[in-house]
Amino acid sequence: MKMLKFAFRNVLRNKRRSLISISVLLIGVMGLGIFSGFMHFSFWGIQENIIHVGMGTPGGTGHFQIFDARYLKAEEPRFLDYGILGWQALISKIESVPDVSFATPRIDIMGLVSNGEKTEPVIGFAIDPSKEKYLPGIFGSADPYVKLEIVNDGIMLGKELAKTLNAREAGYLTLLSTTTDGAMNAIDLQFTGTINTGTPEGDKRFILVNLRSAMNLVRSDRVRKIVVVLHESNIKDRKGASKELNFYNEADMDKAAGVLGRTLDKGEYSMKSWRQLNSYYDSVKDIYNTIFGFIGIVMALVVILSIYNTMFMAVFERTKEIGTLMAVGTPRRYILLLFLLEGVIIALIGGAFGYGGTYIMAKIISNAGLTMPPPPGGTRGYPLVIHTVHWWWLSIVLFIMLNTIVACFIPAYRAARMQIVKALYHA
Amino acid sequence: MNIIELTDISKSYFLDKIKVNALSKIKIEIKKGEFTAIAGPSGSGKTSLLNVIGLIDKPDTGSFILNGKDTTHIPLNHLSDLRRKTIGFVFQTFNLIPVFNAFENVEYPLIFTDISKKEKKDRVDHLLRLVDIPELARHRPFEMSGGQRQRIAIARALVNNPEVVLADEPTANLDSGTGSEILEQMKRLNKELNVTFIFASHDPIVLNAVERIIYLHDGMIEGGAR
């Protein structure tokens, strides 16, 4: 206890130097903390966008998608040969799983849209808008689905596609595609509005139509897939800290997948998670993790060099005092302990202030209404938010503190190994 | 009873690759309770001898028996316990810990003992009274005069009830009046506590106060007891 008191007073001895060291730790913790909060927000944002809105590709993936097992194993002979028949019953079955919020059918559409004068190749989804409208949640607009729900023979076009085709509200367009027999078919659909897919390519090519329209067009009762959306409030972050963010981990997804898997007829259906359906998340995560690792190493070096310098100067300036302490009987291990304790105190103060500073700064940035520019290939900017991620921040504080103690060790060891006579008569 | 027995102690240093013989074949016996000075001009080896006696430096050759214990073959790193229990130091520049007040400075060597908190307090209070500055217990060194600081240093040197107090030029940073007062106080403590005091000094105040002077010249003993 006396040594701790001694160490604490020594930290206060050269206030300016200690303040600089604490500031370095504070900046280190805050830099990594803010970046990690932004990373967490980005991961969450990408994940939720992929699930609810679509990222890189238009249309949210939902949490899982269920296919006819054959579709994922082999090339289908004809369009929708490996589609899901009796999908209504399957949806009822899936929706009986407690974790499932809803399940909705989709057919992937490829074809041509014509205004009579101009024809454009398109891709898109045929959907059940009465359910699909719940998919975007807080992450996107339900308007296209609501409009499509009202107009049974409606068609929504990507905003650039609508311009190209000079589409006018309530005007009719012709959608051409192949039937399941391989023949060409066409239906007239009423232009209902535009959609913003978030990507320039999507805006030029993407369409949404009602499921019944598409079934008439392709002459099939099958659907390509069933999109499953989970009750996100049932899924928690590992530490339960981010429940409100709907940010969950692999273990939660695996658990939900297990329950769903047991519900489905094994062998007949296959299931893919949002992460399997869209590799964008993992690519971004890898990039962020690499950048974070690099910044972490740089911060660690800055901390180590700064603290090493501080402690080395302290040892140098107090050489005579170290000699005195040893002369009056202080064991060498206590000299080592004294300087390590000084490092620990600096680390604790820097870590605590860094943690608090990170929290305050995260709140300030998140509430400042700042907007990030659209990501590469995107057309929409997004709000800059720094998530409060306590367990990440605690890890960062511990990491910085560990570096501080490592940086203290060499000067402390040197102090403990000093020759008493040389130290005592140090000029 | 001899508290210190030095036999054929030699010590040399290298100064810019030049060998300097600091001590040569020193043979000294000091009895318990003596009030002794090691005197000699600068560079005569006074401090080197005091360092050897204080167990903060090892001689190259010779044997050193302290309070009946042969320290010759004990490595320097293992001597901190013996040093703390047997020897007290008083330095020319007082060497107080600036972040501690007077009480804490005196108490510091007791940190490493098993003495109870109450006994520590009693012992420190008693010593501060013995050196006549109990009112300065809560003052830090920078708030004190040189003489007051040296009194604190003396109290610190005595707190572990040592057999020997070593004082290296204890009056060098004090005016003559204060120096005399300090010496008188040390002499009183020497008598009251029967603690051996050994000074390294060429200050006439010290040399006039001690009972015995060991003269050193070029690392060798020049004369015997006064």
Chai-1 contact restraints between the chains, C-beta under 6 A:
chainA,res_idxA,chainB,res_idxB,connection_type,confidence,min_distance_angstrom,max_distance_angstrom,comment,restraint_id
A,K2,B,I111,contact,1.0,0.0,6.0,A-B,restraint_1
A,R9,B,V99,contact,1.0,0.0,6.0,A-B,restraint_2
A,R13,B,V99,contact,1.0,0.0,6.0,A-B,restraint_3
A,T324,B,N95,contact,1.0,0.0,6.0,A-B,restraint_4
A,A327,B,I56,contact,1.0,0.0,6.0,A-B,restraint_5
A,A327,B,F89,contact,1.0,0.0,6.0,A-B,restraint_6
A,V328,B,P109,contact,1.0,0.0,6.0,A-B,restraint_7
A,G329,B,S80,contact,1.0,0.0,6.0,A-B,restraint_8
A,G329,B,R83,contact,1.0,0.0,6.0,A-B,restraint_9
A,G329,B,R84,contact,1.0,0.0,6.0,A-B,restraint_10
A,G329,B,P109,contact,1.0,0.0,6.0,A-B,restraint_11
A,P331,B,S80,contact,1.0,0.0,6.0,A-B,restraint_12
A,I420,B,I56,contact,1.0,0.0,6.0,A-B,restraint_13
A,V421,B,N51,contact,1.0,0.0,6.0,A-B,restraint_14
A,V421,B,I56,contact,1.0,0.0,6.0,A-B,restraint_15
A,V421,B,D57,contact,1.0,0.0,6.0,A-B,restraint_16
